[in-house]
Amino acid sequence: MTELPERDDFGDYGQWPGRAVLDPSGRRLGEIREIYLDDATDRPEWVLVDLGDDGPRFVPLADAEVAEDAIKVAQEPDRIGTAPTLEPSQELTQDEERRLYSHYGLRYSEDASD
C-alpha cells in the first residue's frame, strides 16, 4: 500500500524549491521546483523535479521519505526520466494525473475523498 507524506512533514512549502530530490538509493536526481497538493485532501501528492537538461518531471510522493533538506522518492530514475512531459501549471488536470499514475504503475481513483 502506498502512503503519502503528511503536510506537517514539509512545514512551509515555499521553502522547498531548490532542495534536492533523491532516488531510492540516495543519489541526487535534481531539485524541487514545486510541490503539488491533492485538491480534495490538501496532502502533498506530487513533486515537480528539475532534471537539468532533461527538463522537469512530475514524480509521485507516494512512499517518499521527507528529510529536513531533501525528498527521497520511491521511483527509479529510469521511470522518472521517461515520465510524460507535462507543462508545469497551477494544477494537474484529471487526465494528466491519470496518465502519470498509469506511467508510475500506481492505482488512480476518482472516488471522492472522505
Backbone as a ProteinNet text record, in pm:
[ID]
protein_1_A
[PRIMARY]
MTELPERDDFGDYGQWPGRAVLDPSGRRLGEIREIYLDDATDRPEWVLVDLGDDGPRFVPLADAEVAEDAIKVAQEPDRIGTAPTLEPSQELTQDEERRLYSHYGLRYSEDASD
[TERTIARY]
83.8	0	89.2	50.7	130.2	78.6	172.4	140.1	192.9	112	156.1	213	313.1	363.6	254.4	270.6	177.7	220.1	125.1	153.1	257.3	249.2	342	486.4	506.5	642.4	718.6	645.5	706.6	721.7	635.1	638.9	593.2	673.6	642.2	681.5	582.9	610.7	697.1	687.2	765.2	914.7	954.8	1096.4	1159.2	1078.1	1127.7	1190.3	1147.4	1212.5	1363.8	1435.9	1581.5	1644	1566.5	1620.5	1630.9	1706.9	1736.6	1621.7	1612	1527.1	1622.3	1608.1	1695.8	1620.5	1692	1630.2	1630.7	1572.3	1563.8	1698.2	1807.2	1939.1	2009.6	1945	2002.6	2082.5	2087.5	2157.5	2068.7	2130.6	2059	2003.5	1873.2	1807.4	1802.2	1775.2	1757.6	1709.3	1646.7	1599.1	1449.7	1391.1	1247.1	1215.3	1117.5	1064.5	938.7	855.3	729.4	670.7	593.7	519.9	372.7	306.8	165.7	81.8	-27.3	-116	-239	-295.2	-422.2	-532.1	-616.3	-722.1	-818.8	-851	-952.4	-898.4	-774	-721.4	-621.7	-570.8	-469.4	-338.2	-319.1	-193.9	-99	32.1	129.5	124.1	107.4	88.9	196.8	245.8	345	455.6	574.8	683.5	727.6	742.1	794.1	944.4	1017.9	1162.5	1229	1321.6	1401	1517.2	1517.2	1620.4	1734.1	1747.2	1853.8	1821.1	1908.4	1889.9	1766.7	1721.8	1604.2	1473.1	1481.2	1360.6	1291.8	1176.4	1103.9	1016.5	1001.7	913.2	836.4	711	630.1	662.5	684.8	716.9	620.7	559.1	465.9	538.4	471.2	525.1	481.3	409.8	369.9	494.4	497.8	607.2	739.2	734.5	855.8	894.5	1022.8	1074.4	1114	1060	1088.4	1188.8	1303.1	1404.1	1404.8	1491.8	1495.6	1530.3	1617.6	1664.6	1649.5	1577.3	1563.2	1440.6	1399.2	1294	1353.2	1339.8	1381.3	1255	1244	1125.3	1141	1029.2	1029.5	1047.5	1043.1	1051.5	1196.3	1225.2	1359	1385.8	1512.3	1546.6	1501.2	1511.5	1470.3	1322.5	1241.2	1097.4	1065.9	1136.7	1116	1155	1267.6	1315.5	1224.1	1143.3	1051.8	907.6	887.7	752.3	701.2	568.6	512.4	560.9	598.6	642.5	518.9	490.1	373.4	420.6	349.3	381.3	346.5	440.7	408.9	296.3	201.1	87.8	44.3	-61.8	-113.3	-160.6	-219.8	-268.5	-269	-268.5	-276.2	-422.7	-453.3	-588.8	-606.3	-730.4	-754.3	-690.6	-695.6	-634.8	-483.2	-418.7	-274.2	-239.2	-316.4	-291.9	-310.6	-413.8	-440.1	-321	-266.5	-151.2	-29.8	-7.3	107.3	93.1	-24	-46.5	-22.3	-71.8	-53.2	95.3	166.8	309	387.2	356	428.8	374.3	269.9	216.4	141.1	82.8	7.1	-141.7	-218.8	-365.1	-420.1	-504.5	-567.4	-714.3	-762.7	-903	-965.2	-1085.7	-1161.3	-1269.8	-1263.9	-1360	-1342.2	-1449.6	-1443.2	-1370.7	-1290.8	-1220.7	-1316.4	-1285	-1367.4	-1356
-117.8	0	125.3	221.4	344.1	445.9	519.6	622.8	756.9	859.9	995.2	1058.2	1143.2	1215.1	1304.6	1339.9	1431.4	1575.5	1664.5	1807.1	1856.9	1809.4	1851.7	1812.1	1711.2	1669	1778.1	1870.9	1971.8	2108.5	2143	2278.5	2377.6	2477.6	2580.7	2533	2507.7	2459.8	2558.4	2685.5	2786.9	2775.1	2698.5	2679	2561.7	2483.7	2361.9	2379.1	2472.4	2484.2	2500.7	2423.5	2425.2	2315.1	2252.4	2142.8	2017.3	1920.9	1800.5	1700.3	1629.4	1511.3	1395.2	1291	1175.1	1053.9	963.8	838.5	741.3	620.7	527.9	489.4	498.2	464	584.2	702.1	821.2	909.4	873.4	958	1074.9	1189.1	1311.1	1300.2	1325.2	1327.5	1469.1	1562.9	1701.2	1781.9	1895.4	1979.9	2006.9	2037	2062.3	2196.7	2194.2	2320.5	2358.9	2257.1	2285.4	2156.3	2169.8	2057.5	2080.2	1976.8	1984.7	1908.9	1971.3	1912.8	1853.5	1752	1695.9	1796.6	1829	1927.7	1887.1	1758.9	1714	1698.8	1651.3	1621.2	1724.7	1809	1909.9	1846.2	1717.8	1649	1658.2	1662.7	1666	1535.6	1548.9	1430.3	1416	1528	1525.8	1625.6	1596.8	1693.3	1712.6	1837.6	1870.1	1883.4	1794.4	1785.9	1840	1932.8	1983.7	1887.2	1817.8	1719.6	1778.8	1909.1	1973.4	1974	1919.1	1918.6	1838.9	1744.8	1663.8	1733.4	1851.6	1928	1878.4	1937.7	1899.6	1775.9	1698.2	1581.6	1578.2	1534.9	1512.2	1374.3	1368.7	1243	1228.1	1110.3	1092.1	1092.2	1144.8	1144.2	1020.3	929.6	805.1	730.5	694.5	621.7	699	830.2	912.5	933.7	957.8	991.4	1138.4	1213.9	1356.5	1381.3	1439.3	1476.8	1629.2	1681	1825.6	1903.7	1848.6	1923.7	1850.1	1738.4	1660.3	1569.6	1523.3	1422.9	1303.4	1185.5	1062.2	996	990.6	933.6	782.7	713.7	568.5	521.1	612.2	575.6	573.1	480.6	466.9	575.1	616.2	722.7	696.5	572.5	541.7	569.5	533	556	705.6	778.5	923.1	990.6	949.7	1009	988	881	852.8	893.7	963.8	1009.6	1108.1	1114.9	1212.3	1353.5	1425.1	1563.5	1651.8	1711.5	1798.1	1938.8	2035.2	2174	2203.9	2258.7	2298.4	2401.8	2384.7	2476.7	2485.3	2558.7	2573.2	2440.1	2357	2226.9	2129.1	2000.8	1895.6	1867.2	1845.1	1805.1	1658.1	1612.3	1470.7	1382.2	1423.7	1345.3	1336	1448.9	1447.5	1358.4	1370.9	1290	1141.4	1107.9	969.8	914.1	993.1	949.8	925.8	1014.2	999.4	875.8	857.2	739.2	612	607.6	491.5	467.9	573.7	561.1	504.4	552	508.5	378.8	321.6	194.6	205.3	323.4	344.6	341.7	299.2	295.8	437.9	468.8	600.9	586.4	672.2	666.7	803.9	804.2	927.5	935.8	844.8	846.8	974.4	1022.3	1140.7	1104.7	1197.1	1176.5	1196.9	1130.9	1147.8	1287.5
0	0	0	-78.1	-86.1	13.7	69.4	166.9	118.6	132.9	102.5	229	212.4	330	388.5	512.3	578	550.1	554.6	534.9	634.6	757.1	862.3	833.3	747.7	713.1	638.8	578	491.7	556.5	647.4	702.2	596.3	568	469.7	330.4	244.7	108.5	30.1	60.2	-8.7	14.1	114.5	144.8	68.5	-4.5	-67.9	-205.5	-288.1	-420	-406.3	-487.8	-486.8	-403.4	-315.9	-236.1	-322.8	-276.6	-354.3	-355.5	-468.1	-480.1	-504.8	-423.6	-430	-480.6	-549.2	-592.3	-474.1	-490.6	-376.9	-314.9	-393.9	-339.4	-277.6	-282.7	-221.9	-316.6	-446.1	-544.1	-584.1	-606.8	-643.5	-785.5	-799	-930.3	-987.5	-901.6	-942.9	-824.8	-857.7	-749.1	-762	-648.8	-641.3	-706	-795.7	-848.5	-773	-743.9	-674.9	-619.3	-513.1	-456	-485	-536.2	-573.2	-470.8	-429.3	-329.8	-396	-333.9	-377.3	-343.6	-441.7	-420	-309	-304.3	-209.6	-67.5	-54.8	78.8	129.5	40.6	73	117.8	83.8	116.6	-1.5	23.3	-85.2	-165.4	-297.2	-381.5	-489	-541.7	-649.5	-619.1	-670	-667.3	-812.2	-852.4	-984.6	-968.6	-1035.9	-1021.3	-1146.8	-1128.5	-1239.8	-1259.9	-1374.8	-1404.6	-1487.5	-1487	-1564.3	-1711.9	-1793.9	-1939.6	-1983.5	-1901.5	-1935.1	-1901.6	-1841.7	-1809.8	-1685.2	-1653.2	-1531.2	-1552.6	-1446.6	-1447.8	-1316.7	-1326.1	-1207.1	-1152.2	-1022	-955	-837.4	-823.2	-711.7	-577.8	-478.1	-342.3	-265	-331.1	-266.2	-219.6	-93.5	-30	-26.7	-45.2	-37.2	108.6	129.1	261.7	259.9	353.8	361.9	473.8	437.2	535.3	546.2	629.1	651.3	525.3	440.8	324.6	192.2	190.5	67.1	74.9	-41.9	-52.5	-126.1	-66.1	-132.4	-186.7	-319.6	-382.9	-397.9	-418.2	-429.7	-573.3	-669.5	-810.4	-859.3	-949.3	-1006.7	-1111.2	-1126.5	-1221	-1364.4	-1411.5	-1549.1	-1571.1	-1474.1	-1485.4	-1480.6	-1396.2	-1386.8	-1517.9	-1574.8	-1698.8	-1817.9	-1814	-1925	-1894.6	-1783.2	-1747	-1851.9	-1867.1	-1961.2	-1929.8	-2032.9	-2016	-2016.2	-1903.6	-1889.6	-1857.5	-1909.5	-1879.5	-1734.1	-1659.7	-1522.3	-1523.3	-1434.9	-1425.4	-1279.6	-1256.4	-1120.1	-1063.7	-1148	-1102.1	-1217.4	-1183.2	-1282.6	-1313.5	-1441	-1477.5	-1440.9	-1435.8	-1406.7	-1512.4	-1639.4	-1746.3	-1727.5	-1694.1	-1670.9	-1551.8	-1446.9	-1328.4	-1359.1	-1435.5	-1475.2	-1554.3	-1648	-1727.7	-1638.9	-1544.6	-1454.8	-1366.2	-1308.9	-1225	-1305	-1427.1	-1513.2	-1541.2	-1575.5	-1606	-1486.7	-1368.3	-1249	-1189.6	-1251.4	-1203.5	-1072	-1047.3	-924.7	-954.2	-856.6	-871.2	-866.7	-964.5	-971.6	-936.1	-848.3	-808.9	-827.6	-883	-895.8	-789.2	-690.9	-581.2	-500.3	-446.8	-360.7	-232.1	-182.9	-56.1	60.3	172.4	293.8	347.1
[MASK]
++++++++++++++++++++++++++++++++++++++++++++++++++++++++++++++++++++++++++++++++++++++++++++++++++++++++++++++++++

